[in-house]
Amino acid sequence: MRGKGLGLHIANKMAETLFEDPTITKVDLNVFDWNKVTIKCYQNAGFQINTIDTDDLKVGNEVWKRLNMVLERK
């Protein structure tokens, strides 16, 4: 089912639903930097990488970079 826009639809619907609550002004999520397709999907939904809240996570013998992505209410 990849490449059919389902991820973008889900990300947009999630943000739309959350922003129905007037007290929510931004939505953020985390994604690993090696997950380029997912990062692009979130960027297409309007999310931006928050470089201030990016860190590393030790997974076994590897270190994975965790990116925080933010979408602010328009």
Chimera marker file (.cmm) of the C-alpha trace (Angstrom):
<marker_set name="trace">
<marker id="1" x="0.000" y="0.000" z="0.000" r="1" g="1" b="0" radius="0.5"/>
<marker id="2" x="3.044" y="2.303" z="-0.064" r="1" g="1" b="0" radius="0.5"/>
<marker id="3" x="3.040" y="5.279" z="-2.382" r="1" g="1" b="0" radius="0.5"/>
<marker id="4" x="-0.725" y="5.766" z="-2.332" r="1" g="1" b="0" radius="0.5"/>
<marker id="5" x="-0.791" y="8.825" z="-0.045" r="1" g="1" b="0" radius="0.5"/>
<marker id="6" x="-2.309" y="7.014" z="2.934" r="1" g="1" b="0" radius="0.5"/>
<marker id="7" x="0.355" y="8.258" z="5.366" r="1" g="1" b="0" radius="0.5"/>
<marker id="8" x="-0.214" y="11.861" z="4.304" r="1" g="1" b="0" radius="0.5"/>
<marker id="9" x="-3.976" y="11.409" z="4.647" r="1" g="1" b="0" radius="0.5"/>
<marker id="10" x="-3.546" y="9.961" z="8.157" r="1" g="1" b="0" radius="0.5"/>
<marker id="11" x="-1.145" y="12.750" z="9.238" r="1" g="1" b="0" radius="0.5"/>
<marker id="12" x="-3.522" y="15.427" z="7.927" r="1" g="1" b="0" radius="0.5"/>
<marker id="13" x="-6.546" y="13.820" z="9.574" r="1" g="1" b="0" radius="0.5"/>
<marker id="14" x="-4.681" y="13.453" z="12.876" r="1" g="1" b="0" radius="0.5"/>
<marker id="15" x="-3.735" y="17.146" z="12.882" r="1" g="1" b="0" radius="0.5"/>
<marker id="16" x="-7.227" y="18.210" z="11.801" r="1" g="1" b="0" radius="0.5"/>
<marker id="17" x="-8.800" y="16.194" z="14.621" r="1" g="1" b="0" radius="0.5"/>
<marker id="18" x="-6.375" y="17.501" z="17.245" r="1" g="1" b="0" radius="0.5"/>
<marker id="19" x="-6.808" y="21.117" z="16.132" r="1" g="1" b="0" radius="0.5"/>
<marker id="20" x="-10.568" y="20.838" z="16.635" r="1" g="1" b="0" radius="0.5"/>
<marker id="21" x="-9.654" y="21.463" z="20.272" r="1" g="1" b="0" radius="0.5"/>
<marker id="22" x="-9.038" y="25.242" z="20.435" r="1" g="1" b="0" radius="0.5"/>
<marker id="23" x="-6.565" y="24.820" z="23.307" r="1" g="1" b="0" radius="0.5"/>
<marker id="24" x="-4.160" y="22.807" z="21.143" r="1" g="1" b="0" radius="0.5"/>
<marker id="25" x="-1.826" y="25.178" z="19.312" r="1" g="1" b="0" radius="0.5"/>
<marker id="26" x="0.770" y="22.720" z="18.042" r="1" g="1" b="0" radius="0.5"/>
<marker id="27" x="1.271" y="19.019" z="17.425" r="1" g="1" b="0" radius="0.5"/>
<marker id="28" x="4.620" y="17.319" z="17.629" r="1" g="1" b="0" radius="0.5"/>
<marker id="29" x="5.907" y="13.840" z="16.905" r="1" g="1" b="0" radius="0.5"/>
<marker id="30" x="9.194" y="11.988" z="16.770" r="1" g="1" b="0" radius="0.5"/>
<marker id="31" x="10.793" y="10.078" z="13.902" r="1" g="1" b="0" radius="0.5"/>
<marker id="32" x="14.242" y="8.565" z="13.383" r="1" g="1" b="0" radius="0.5"/>
<marker id="33" x="16.431" y="10.373" z="10.845" r="1" g="1" b="0" radius="0.5"/>
<marker id="34" x="16.954" y="7.234" z="8.736" r="1" g="1" b="0" radius="0.5"/>
<marker id="35" x="13.200" y="7.078" z="8.031" r="1" g="1" b="0" radius="0.5"/>
<marker id="36" x="13.415" y="9.488" z="5.077" r="1" g="1" b="0" radius="0.5"/>
<marker id="37" x="10.080" y="8.514" z="3.485" r="1" g="1" b="0" radius="0.5"/>
<marker id="38" x="8.188" y="9.189" z="6.710" r="1" g="1" b="0" radius="0.5"/>
<marker id="39" x="10.013" y="12.491" z="7.276" r="1" g="1" b="0" radius="0.5"/>
<marker id="40" x="9.021" y="13.603" z="3.762" r="1" g="1" b="0" radius="0.5"/>
<marker id="41" x="5.411" y="12.555" z="4.413" r="1" g="1" b="0" radius="0.5"/>
<marker id="42" x="5.257" y="14.628" z="7.605" r="1" g="1" b="0" radius="0.5"/>
<marker id="43" x="6.886" y="17.576" z="5.847" r="1" g="1" b="0" radius="0.5"/>
<marker id="44" x="4.247" y="17.342" z="3.116" r="1" g="1" b="0" radius="0.5"/>
<marker id="45" x="1.633" y="17.553" z="5.887" r="1" g="1" b="0" radius="0.5"/>
<marker id="46" x="3.262" y="20.775" z="7.108" r="1" g="1" b="0" radius="0.5"/>
<marker id="47" x="5.439" y="19.465" z="9.951" r="1" g="1" b="0" radius="0.5"/>
<marker id="48" x="8.879" y="21.036" z="10.365" r="1" g="1" b="0" radius="0.5"/>
<marker id="49" x="11.941" y="19.586" z="12.053" r="1" g="1" b="0" radius="0.5"/>
<marker id="50" x="12.493" y="21.117" z="15.478" r="1" g="1" b="0" radius="0.5"/>
<marker id="51" x="16.291" y="21.126" z="15.712" r="1" g="1" b="0" radius="0.5"/>
<marker id="52" x="16.192" y="22.209" z="19.370" r="1" g="1" b="0" radius="0.5"/>
<marker id="53" x="14.501" y="18.964" z="20.470" r="1" g="1" b="0" radius="0.5"/>
<marker id="54" x="16.571" y="16.460" z="18.489" r="1" g="1" b="0" radius="0.5"/>
<marker id="55" x="18.658" y="13.858" z="20.275" r="1" g="1" b="0" radius="0.5"/>
<marker id="56" x="20.292" y="10.449" z="20.062" r="1" g="1" b="0" radius="0.5"/>
<marker id="57" x="18.933" y="7.140" z="21.316" r="1" g="1" b="0" radius="0.5"/>
<marker id="58" x="21.067" y="4.059" z="21.929" r="1" g="1" b="0" radius="0.5"/>
<marker id="59" x="19.482" y="1.014" z="20.277" r="1" g="1" b="0" radius="0.5"/>
<marker id="60" x="21.563" y="-2.093" z="20.907" r="1" g="1" b="0" radius="0.5"/>
<marker id="61" x="25.059" y="-1.220" z="19.721" r="1" g="1" b="0" radius="0.5"/>
<marker id="62" x="23.832" y="1.588" z="17.469" r="1" g="1" b="0" radius="0.5"/>
<marker id="63" x="22.938" y="5.204" z="18.057" r="1" g="1" b="0" radius="0.5"/>
<marker id="64" x="19.825" y="6.473" z="16.261" r="1" g="1" b="0" radius="0.5"/>
<marker id="65" x="19.111" y="10.181" z="15.826" r="1" g="1" b="0" radius="0.5"/>
<marker id="66" x="15.590" y="11.106" z="16.885" r="1" g="1" b="0" radius="0.5"/>
<marker id="67" x="14.038" y="14.095" z="15.144" r="1" g="1" b="0" radius="0.5"/>
<marker id="68" x="11.200" y="16.038" z="16.694" r="1" g="1" b="0" radius="0.5"/>
<marker id="69" x="8.768" y="17.460" z="14.144" r="1" g="1" b="0" radius="0.5"/>
<marker id="70" x="6.220" y="20.183" z="14.880" r="1" g="1" b="0" radius="0.5"/>
<marker id="71" x="3.064" y="21.427" z="13.193" r="1" g="1" b="0" radius="0.5"/>
<marker id="72" x="1.656" y="24.684" z="14.512" r="1" g="1" b="0" radius="0.5"/>
<marker id="73" x="-1.948" y="25.792" z="14.158" r="1" g="1" b="0" radius="0.5"/>
<marker id="74" x="-2.373" y="28.065" z="11.152" r="1" g="1" b="0" radius="0.5"/>
<link id1="1" id2="2" r="1" g="1" b="0" radius="0.2"/>
<link id1="2" id2="3" r="1" g="1" b="0" radius="0.2"/>
<link id1="3" id2="4" r="1" g="1" b="0" radius="0.2"/>
<link id1="4" id2="5" r="1" g="1" b="0" radius="0.2"/>
<link id1="5" id2="6" r="1" g="1" b="0" radius="0.2"/>
<link id1="6" id2="7" r="1" g="1" b="0" radius="0.2"/>
<link id1="7" id2="8" r="1" g="1" b="0" radius="0.2"/>
<link id1="8" id2="9" r="1" g="1" b="0" radius="0.2"/>
<link id1="9" id2="10" r="1" g="1" b="0" radius="0.2"/>
<link id1="10" id2="11" r="1" g="1" b="0" radius="0.2"/>
<link id1="11" id2="12" r="1" g="1" b="0" radius="0.2"/>
<link id1="12" id2="13" r="1" g="1" b="0" radius="0.2"/>
<link id1="13" id2="14" r="1" g="1" b="0" radius="0.2"/>
<link id1="14" id2="15" r="1" g="1" b="0" radius="0.2"/>
<link id1="15" id2="16" r="1" g="1" b="0" radius="0.2"/>
<link id1="16" id2="17" r="1" g="1" b="0" radius="0.2"/>
<link id1="17" id2="18" r="1" g="1" b="0" radius="0.2"/>
<link id1="18" id2="19" r="1" g="1" b="0" radius="0.2"/>
<link id1="19" id2="20" r="1" g="1" b="0" radius="0.2"/>
<link id1="20" id2="21" r="1" g="1" b="0" radius="0.2"/>
<link id1="21" id2="22" r="1" g="1" b="0" radius="0.2"/>
<link id1="22" id2="23" r="1" g="1" b="0" radius="0.2"/>
<link id1="23" id2="24" r="1" g="1" b="0" radius="0.2"/>
<link id1="24" id2="25" r="1" g="1" b="0" radius="0.2"/>
<link id1="25" id2="26" r="1" g="1" b="0" radius="0.2"/>
<link id1="26" id2="27" r="1" g="1" b="0" radius="0.2"/>
<link id1="27" id2="28" r="1" g="1" b="0" radius="0.2"/>
<link id1="28" id2="29" r="1" g="1" b="0" radius="0.2"/>
<link id1="29" id2="30" r="1" g="1" b="0" radius="0.2"/>
<link id1="30" id2="31" r="1" g="1" b="0" radius="0.2"/>
<link id1="31" id2="32" r="1" g="1" b="0" radius="0.2"/>
<link id1="32" id2="33" r="1" g="1" b="0" radius="0.2"/>
<link id1="33" id2="34" r="1" g="1" b="0" radius="0.2"/>
<link id1="34" id2="35" r="1" g="1" b="0" radius="0.2"/>
<link id1="35" id2="36" r="1" g="1" b="0" radius="0.2"/>
<link id1="36" id2="37" r="1" g="1" b="0" radius="0.2"/>
<link id1="37" id2="38" r="1" g="1" b="0" radius="0.2"/>
<link id1="38" id2="39" r="1" g="1" b="0" radius="0.2"/>
<link id1="39" id2="40" r="1" g="1" b="0" radius="0.2"/>
<link id1="40" id2="41" r="1" g="1" b="0" radius="0.2"/>
<link id1="41" id2="42" r="1" g="1" b="0" radius="0.2"/>
<link id1="42" id2="43" r="1" g="1" b="0" radius="0.2"/>
<link id1="43" id2="44" r="1" g="1" b="0" radius="0.2"/>
<link id1="44" id2="45" r="1" g="1" b="0" radius="0.2"/>
<link id1="45" id2="46" r="1" g="1" b="0" radius="0.2"/>
<link id1="46" id2="47" r="1" g="1" b="0" radius="0.2"/>
<link id1="47" id2="48" r="1" g="1" b="0" radius="0.2"/>
<link id1="48" id2="49" r="1" g="1" b="0" radius="0.2"/>
<link id1="49" id2="50" r="1" g="1" b="0" radius="0.2"/>
<link id1="50" id2="51" r="1" g="1" b="0" radius="0.2"/>
<link id1="51" id2="52" r="1" g="1" b="0" radius="0.2"/>
<link id1="52" id2="53" r="1" g="1" b="0" radius="0.2"/>
<link id1="53" id2="54" r="1" g="1" b="0" radius="0.2"/>
<link id1="54" id2="55" r="1" g="1" b="0" radius="0.2"/>
<link id1="55" id2="56" r="1" g="1" b="0" radius="0.2"/>
<link id1="56" id2="57" r="1" g="1" b="0" radius="0.2"/>
<link id1="57" id2="58" r="1" g="1" b="0" radius="0.2"/>
<link id1="58" id2="59" r="1" g="1" b="0" radius="0.2"/>
<link id1="59" id2="60" r="1" g="1" b="0" radius="0.2"/>
<link id1="60" id2="61" r="1" g="1" b="0" radius="0.2"/>
<link id1="61" id2="62" r="1" g="1" b="0" radius="0.2"/>
<link id1="62" id2="63" r="1" g="1" b="0" radius="0.2"/>
<link id1="63" id2="64" r="1" g="1" b="0" radius="0.2"/>
<link id1="64" id2="65" r="1" g="1" b="0" radius="0.2"/>
<link id1="65" id2="66" r="1" g="1" b="0" radius="0.2"/>
<link id1="66" id2="67" r="1" g="1" b="0" radius="0.2"/>
<link id1="67" id2="68" r="1" g="1" b="0" radius="0.2"/>
<link id1="68" id2="69" r="1" g="1" b="0" radius="0.2"/>
<link id1="69" id2="70" r="1" g="1" b="0" radius="0.2"/>
<link id1="70" id2="71" r="1" g="1" b="0" radius="0.2"/>
<link id1="71" id2="72" r="1" g="1" b="0" radius="0.2"/>
<link id1="72" id2="73" r="1" g="1" b="0" radius="0.2"/>
<link id1="73" id2="74" r="1" g="1" b="0" radius="0.2"/>
</marker_set>
